[in-house]
Amino acid sequence: MGPAMLSLNYIQKGLLFTKPSAVNDPQNFMTTLLDRLKDSLALILVHFYPLAGRLATKREENPPSYLVFVDCNNSPGAKFIHTAADMTISDILSPIHVPSVVQSFFDHDRVVNHDAHTLSLSLLSIQVTELLDGIFIGCSANHSIVDGTSFWHFLNAWLEIFYAQEKNTSISRPPILNRWFPDGCGPVVSLPFTHHDQFISRFEAPILRERIFHFSSESIAKLKAKANAECNSNKISSFQALSALVWRSITRAHCLPHEQKTICGLAMVSGIATAGELLEHNLGWAAWILHKAVVSHTDKAVRGWLESWLQSPVVYQLGLFFYPNNVIIGSSPRFNKYGNEFGLGKALALRSGNAHKFDGMVSCYPGREGGGSIDLEVCLTLNSMSTLESNPEFMEAVSISS
């Protein structure tokens, strides 16, 4: 739902690589790498051409109408940045909490998607940051144009072009650019506004700590077995069990009043309980709430939600949509993230920018070793993070943390 995302931030995800040491001419290596990245980026944008455009608007006063679209003609294209930082891989990975300098590895810091009306703000920006012994490739993409699935699809396809011979521009899985609407809706969505000030807000999170917690496939399997045993069921998935642990643990870290309602949001579905109910019951009880939310997310429910939104469009506000004291679990461990090597070998780690960071935000990544392992990027206030790190139930399930 592109228009609904206009007041949210760009997606900012990136990969940290080791800089090859066995090269005769390091400067020439970087020049060659940058040229290959730029050339292949230009070619992949032939397929993902909306990412080379800018946003534009048509509006009417009576009745109020605000129509946002991608203009691929009046645009200087996507952006490619090369910069350097006087630091090492260890400076990034050694601290227990993710250092704030990582935010500088991404372009479009703190902008909202609607800002891409400005010609200086591209819909897509690639920033290559050269460390003393490493290379960070950060990608910022407008969240009104791409979601997580299409974001990683783009990166995977870019890699395919990067490795292609003779500048072959074909890719195995082209993007689907045709728009779809339910019967009787579309083909355009006009927002009921006359000016962007009526639906754009800018959210600034409190001071946060950010930490990566690693869960091995064995640890997750134990959580799944425990949750199913407690529910006398075999239907709770690995991810539902892990999400239930996170929901309970962060709710405990937030020290909420017993009667305070708390929500665990999983992309398009949510589980709801009071803090008291959540913490008085066991892991399986919380996992079953999430399981019921997932199985109720049927084709009929999705179509009903979409038709309702199209009848009365709203633009999500980060400060309001993500209510305080809730847990939002985003991204996905199923995306092919570590498969993007760009001739540098497997990445050492995944990291994200400042976008969509707030107290209770959790992003899911596949573990580097694969096999069903998962990394969770958890953002909490200082006191809440300290409480989480002191929670035996949570920390005993963590295999490695960094």
GUKE-467319 format. One line per field, with one value per residue (C-alpha): residue number from 1; x, y, z. Coordinates in pm, 1 decimal, decimal comma. Layout:
<nodes>
resi: c(NUM	...)
px: c(X	...)
py: c(Y	...)
pz: c(Z	...)
</nodes>
This chain:
<nodes>
resi: c(1	2	3	4	5	6	7	8	9	10	11	12	13	14	15	16	17	18	19	20	21	22	23	24	25	26	27	28	29	30	31	32	33	34	35	36	37	38	39	40	41	42	43	44	45	46	47	48	49	50	51	52	53	54	55	56	57	58	59	60	61	62	63	64	65	66	67	68	69	70	71	72	73	74	75	76	77	78	79	80	81	82	83	84	85	86	87	88	89	90	91	92	93	94	95	96	97	98	99	100	101	102	103	104	105	106	107	108	109	110	111	112	113	114	115	116	117	118	119	120	121	122	123	124	125	126	127	128	129	130	131	132	133	134	135	136	137	138	139	140	141	142	143	144	145	146	147	148	149	150	151	152	153	154	155	156	157	158	159	160	161	162	163	164	165	166	167	168	169	170	171	172	173	174	175	176	177	178	179	180	181	182	183	184	185	186	187	188	189	190	191	192	193	194	195	196	197	198	199	200	201	202	203	204	205	206	207	208	209	210	211	212	213	214	215	216	217	218	219	220	221	222	223	224	225	226	227	228	229	230	231	232	233	234	235	236	237	238	239	240	241	242	243	244	245	246	247	248	249	250	251	252	253	254	255	256	257	258	259	260	261	262	263	264	265	266	267	268	269	270	271	272	273	274	275	276	277	278	279	280	281	282	283	284	285	286	287	288	289	290	291	292	293	294	295	296	297	298	299	300	301	302	303	304	305	306	307	308	309	310	311	312	313	314	315	316	317	318	319	320	321	322	323	324	325	326	327	328	329	330	331	332	333	334	335	336	337	338	339	340	341	342	343	344	345	346	347	348	349	350	351	352	353	354	355	356	357	358	359	360	361	362	363	364	365	366	367	368	369	370	371	372	373	374	375	376	377	378	379	380	381	382	383	384	385	386	387	388	389	390	391	392	393	394	395	396	397	398	399	400	401	402)
px: c(0,0	230,7	24,0	-28,3	349,3	417,2	479,1	709,9	1084,6	1290,8	1397,5	1766,3	1951,7	2314,9	2588,0	2933,3	3213,1	3578,7	3804,3	4018,1	4374,9	4541,7	4530,3	4837,5	4684,6	4413,5	4331,9	4279,8	4067,2	3830,1	3814,6	3726,7	3466,8	3299,5	3289,1	3131,7	2875,1	2779,1	2765,4	2552,5	2328,4	2258,0	2167,3	1941,2	1750,7	1638,6	1417,4	1339,1	1299,3	1055,1	1344,1	1521,0	1229,9	1099,1	761,0	518,0	168,3	-157,1	-405,9	-751,7	-925,2	-1286,8	-1334,7	-1002,0	-775,9	-403,3	-262,7	104,1	282,8	634,2	773,8	1052,3	1109,1	1178,6	1447,2	1827,6	1800,4	1917,6	2207,6	2546,7	2782,6	3137,2	3279,1	3540,6	3550,1	3861,0	3750,3	3770,4	3526,4	3595,3	3472,2	3136,4	3099,7	3283,2	3058,4	2770,1	2529,3	2528,5	2728,6	2541,1	2804,8	2632,3	2354,9	2606,6	2652,1	2314,1	2184,7	1843,6	1879,1	1552,0	1366,5	1013,0	901,1	703,0	1026,5	1122,4	930,1	1257,3	1491,1	1786,5	1625,6	1635,2	1396,4	1700,2	2044,9	2345,4	2623,8	2955,1	3153,7	3516,5	3654,1	4021,8	3968,2	3612,0	3343,0	2984,4	2722,9	2411,4	2089,0	1813,7	1490,4	1162,8	912,8	622,6	774,2	914,5	833,2	1073,1	1007,0	1071,0	1367,4	1557,4	1433,4	1600,6	1930,0	1928,8	1863,4	2134,0	2381,8	2274,5	2359,9	2682,4	2808,1	2674,5	2917,7	2918,1	2681,4	2393,7	2081,4	1850,0	1751,5	1588,6	1298,4	1187,8	980,9	602,9	522,2	155,3	-71,9	-360,0	-684,4	-988,9	-1288,7	-1455,2	-1153,7	-873,0	-693,6	-565,5	-578,6	-645,0	-591,1	-859,8	-621,0	-516,0	-170,2	93,4	99,4	-235,7	-87,0	291,1	446,8	805,1	880,9	1191,0	1254,2	1398,2	1758,1	1771,7	2003,0	2019,7	2148,5	2166,0	2056,0	2130,9	1907,6	2037,0	1805,5	1837,0	1731,0	1432,7	1330,8	1323,9	1103,5	865,1	844,6	787,3	512,0	330,3	357,3	211,6	-81,5	-121,8	-81,2	146,9	33,9	254,5	540,9	901,8	859,1	538,3	713,9	1013,2	785,0	592,0	916,1	1009,1	662,2	662,2	1022,6	991,8	658,3	829,6	1118,5	869,6	734,6	378,5	79,2	-116,7	-417,4	-213,7	-303,9	-5,7	11,9	258,7	253,3	373,8	360,5	-12,5	-139,6	-134,7	-180,5	-343,7	-339,6	-297,8	44,7	-96,2	-246,4	70,0	303,2	73,7	38,2	314,6	498,8	249,3	-44,9	121,4	226,7	-130,8	-259,3	-12,4	-98,7	-469,0	-385,3	-184,2	-442,2	-717,9	-520,7	-712,3	-765,3	-1111,3	-973,5	-699,8	-941,6	-1182,9	-910,4	-787,0	-1134,0	-1199,8	-874,4	-950,8	-1291,8	-1133,6	-757,1	-530,1	-157,3	27,0	203,2	508,7	440,8	77,8	71,6	338,0	178,8	397,2	463,9	395,6	623,8	650,9	839,3	940,1	1151,5	1185,3	1442,8	1318,9	1462,9	1786,0	2008,6	2347,1	2334,0	2436,6	2817,6	2925,5	3256,7	3354,0	3256,0	2978,5	2896,8	3002,6	2684,4	2363,4	2292,4	2022,9	1999,4	1800,9	1473,1	1175,1	1370,8	1159,1	1119,9	997,6	1100,2	1244,1	1382,0	1437,6	1731,3	1849,0	2143,2	2471,0	2514,6	2168,0	1986,3	1686,9	1886,5	1760,3	1914,4	1691,7	1778,8	1611,0	1567,2	1475,6	1527,8	1832,5	1646,7	1432,2	1736,2	1913,5	1604,5	1580,4	1948,2	1881,9	1583,8	1684,7	1397,1	1508,1	1886,3	1885,7	1726,6	1987,6	2268,9	2511,7	2463,6	2666,3)
py: c(0,0	272,4	584,7	460,5	464,8	825,1	946,4	655,6	624,3	463,8	101,4	106,1	-226,5	-306,5	-569,1	-557,6	-735,7	-805,7	-614,2	-868,6	-853,6	-1063,1	-798,5	-642,1	-299,8	-212,5	120,0	-41,3	-312,8	-52,6	139,8	-179,5	-281,3	59,4	61,2	-285,9	-186,1	130,4	-40,1	-329,3	-88,7	102,5	-223,0	-360,4	-30,8	-112,0	-373,6	-182,9	150,4	312,4	325,5	570,9	816,3	1077,3	1131,1	1383,2	1494,6	1593,4	1759,0	1912,0	2140,2	2036,7	1760,6	1721,6	1497,7	1424,4	1177,4	1072,8	894,5	810,6	1044,0	866,6	1153,7	1448,3	1274,9	1258,8	887,7	671,0	775,6	607,9	726,1	623,7	736,4	625,0	591,6	574,1	266,5	-111,2	-400,8	-455,2	-103,6	-207,3	-564,0	-570,3	-341,1	-517,0	-257,6	-146,9	179,2	483,5	540,7	265,8	515,1	720,0	424,6	502,4	788,2	952,0	965,1	1058,8	1156,4	1033,8	873,0	1177,3	1382,2	1208,8	1480,2	1674,1	1608,5	1587,2	1292,4	979,3	688,1	459,3	532,0	299,2	403,5	214,8	295,5	187,5	94,9	30,5	-345,1	-372,6	-254,9	-170,5	-160,3	20,4	46,5	302,7	257,7	447,4	240,0	374,0	201,4	-119,2	-346,3	-595,4	-860,8	-630,0	-463,8	-793,2	-905,5	-595,9	-665,4	-1032,1	-935,0	-667,0	-934,5	-1147,6	-863,8	-792,5	-1144,1	-1158,5	-1170,6	-934,9	-694,2	-939,2	-752,1	-1052,9	-1167,8	-1491,6	-1326,5	-988,7	-762,6	-749,5	-386,3	-421,6	-281,4	-485,5	-364,9	-552,2	-557,7	-218,4	-31,7	162,2	209,7	500,2	587,9	950,4	1058,8	1288,7	1578,8	1899,9	1945,9	1709,1	1893,6	1726,9	1376,4	1403,8	1391,1	1337,5	1100,6	1128,7	832,0	867,1	762,7	392,0	99,1	-145,4	-500,8	-808,6	-1132,3	-1463,4	-1769,5	-2099,6	-2342,4	-2575,2	-2301,8	-2208,0	-2575,0	-2596,1	-2287,4	-2436,9	-2767,3	-2589,3	-2365,5	-2655,2	-2873,4	-2597,8	-2564,2	-2936,3	-2855,2	-2912,3	-2607,2	-2332,1	-2249,3	-2177,4	-1809,9	-1781,3	-1934,9	-1702,3	-1400,2	-1497,5	-1507,6	-1162,2	-1022,2	-1150,4	-1047,0	-691,7	-645,8	-748,2	-510,5	-226,4	-280,2	-209,9	-183,8	-508,4	-372,7	-205,4	-340,9	-451,4	-554,6	-775,8	-675,7	-923,4	-730,5	-742,8	-929,6	-857,6	-1038,9	-844,0	-900,3	-705,1	-704,2	-896,5	-1170,7	-1202,1	-1240,8	-1452,8	-1713,5	-1920,1	-1902,4	-2132,3	-1907,8	-1608,3	-1815,0	-1939,5	-1580,7	-1510,5	-1839,3	-1748,7	-1406,0	-1565,2	-1829,5	-1564,7	-1369,9	-1528,4	-1413,5	-1292,0	-1094,2	-934,9	-834,7	-695,3	-486,0	-359,5	-265,8	-83,1	111,9	203,5	334,8	549,4	588,2	681,7	751,9	571,6	788,5	638,4	810,3	692,2	368,8	208,9	268,1	303,1	-12,8	-244,9	-482,6	-462,6	-747,4	-658,8	-778,4	-1155,7	-1433,7	-1588,1	-1318,0	-1407,3	-1151,3	-1320,6	-1437,7	-1088,6	-1117,4	-880,3	-1060,5	-1002,3	-1337,4	-1391,1	-1082,9	-1077,3	-910,0	-730,8	-388,5	-123,2	254,7	483,5	426,1	296,8	272,5	309,5	150,4	-203,3	-238,4	-578,7	-667,7	-1029,1	-1147,4	-1495,1	-1611,5	-1603,3	-1981,9	-2045,0	-2366,0	-2186,9	-1969,8	-1614,0	-1284,3	-1029,6	-661,1	-523,4	-150,8	-43,2	247,3	219,9	93,7	-149,0	-296,1	-349,2	-526,1	-746,8	-840,0	-948,1	-1168,3	-1537,9	-1670,5	-1457,6	-1478,0	-1856,7	-1889,8	-1660,6	-1863,6	-1581,0	-1208,7	-929,3)
pz: c(0,0	-128,5	-41,2	315,4	369,8	265,9	622,2	717,6	659,6	385,4	421,9	521,5	524,3	454,0	459,9	619,0	431,1	495,7	258,6	68,8	198,2	-71,5	-344,3	-501,8	-554,2	-294,8	-459,8	-798,4	-632,9	-488,8	-817,1	-1003,5	-743,4	-749,9	-1130,5	-1136,2	-873,8	-1064,4	-1404,1	-1276,5	-1084,3	-1404,1	-1579,2	-1305,9	-1299,6	-1653,4	-1485,6	-1163,8	-1345,7	-1095,8	-846,7	-1078,0	-1066,8	-824,2	-663,1	-811,0	-711,0	-875,9	-643,1	-649,4	-399,7	-450,5	-367,4	-179,0	-382,0	-351,3	-605,1	-571,2	-856,3	-975,6	-1240,9	-1431,1	-1674,9	-1446,1	-1240,2	-1222,3	-1136,0	-847,4	-628,4	-574,9	-299,5	-210,6	121,0	372,8	752,3	970,2	1163,3	1155,5	1141,2	1510,1	1586,6	1439,6	1566,4	1899,8	2109,1	2284,1	2148,5	1785,3	1765,3	1638,3	1368,4	1166,1	1091,0	889,9	652,5	494,2	284,7	344,1	722,0	897,6	581,1	515,3	191,2	79,1	80,6	-245,5	-429,2	-402,4	-694,0	-456,1	-273,2	-484,2	-440,3	-422,7	-283,4	-257,7	-21,4	-19,4	294,5	288,9	632,5	706,3	677,0	554,2	315,0	403,0	127,2	248,7	52,8	119,9	-74,1	-58,0	141,7	-65,1	-367,5	-218,1	74,4	231,0	-33,7	-329,4	-149,8	-122,1	-464,2	-606,0	-424,7	-528,9	-892,5	-879,0	-769,0	-1065,9	-1304,2	-1111,7	-1187,6	-1544,4	-1834,2	-2133,3	-1952,1	-1987,2	-1878,2	-1833,9	-1485,1	-1373,9	-1187,0	-1324,8	-1099,2	-1138,5	-1213,4	-1310,0	-1038,5	-898,7	-741,0	-610,7	-841,1	-855,3	-714,7	-879,6	-1106,0	-892,6	-523,5	-442,7	-82,8	67,1	126,4	-44,2	111,5	247,4	581,5	648,8	655,2	707,5	1054,4	1167,5	1453,1	1669,8	1897,9	2248,2	2309,6	2231,0	2268,8	1982,6	2014,8	1793,4	1962,8	1789,5	1817,1	1680,5	1503,3	1805,8	2047,1	1831,0	1803,8	2184,1	2203,4	1946,8	2132,7	2464,5	2326,7	2159,8	2470,5	2685,9	2442,3	2381,7	2013,1	1716,0	1519,9	1664,0	1428,3	1516,7	1438,8	1641,8	1943,6	1908,9	1863,5	2176,0	2375,5	2244,9	2317,6	2675,7	2740,2	2608,6	2786,5	3110,6	3032,8	2981,4	3337,2	3224,9	3457,1	3487,0	3295,7	3015,4	2671,9	2467,4	2102,9	1922,3	1556,3	1294,0	965,4	879,8	1188,7	1560,0	1887,8	2172,5	2549,0	2867,5	3026,1	3322,3	3105,2	2901,5	3198,4	3416,1	3143,5	2984,9	2652,5	2481,7	2574,7	2409,5	2108,1	2061,9	2044,1	1764,7	1592,9	1589,2	1445,4	1164,5	1067,5	1063,7	802,4	514,4	157,8	256,1	551,0	340,7	65,0	321,1	484,0	147,2	24,3	351,2	317,6	-43,6	62,5	335,2	274,8	564,2	584,2	863,4	1121,7	1289,7	1620,1	1626,7	1430,1	1651,6	1987,2	2297,3	2497,8	2204,7	2019,8	1641,0	1470,7	1115,7	825,3	776,2	823,9	498,3	271,7	92,8	261,7	302,1	-58,7	-172,8	-186,4	-468,2	-514,4	-150,4	-0,8	250,0	456,6	820,2	941,9	852,7	993,5	947,5	955,4	1180,5	995,1	1195,7	1520,5	1833,4	2175,8	2107,9	1743,0	1647,3	1302,8	1198,0	992,2	897,2	1106,8	917,4	944,4	799,6	889,7	1037,5	1278,0	1334,1	1440,7	1612,3	1605,3	1918,7	1994,2	2347,1	2581,7	2806,4	3114,2	2916,6	2739,9	3073,2	3207,8	2898,6	2928,9	3288,2	3198,1	3242,2	3027,6	2733,8	2770,4	2818,7	2473,1	2317,0	2161,0	2091,5	2113,7	1958,3)
</nodes>
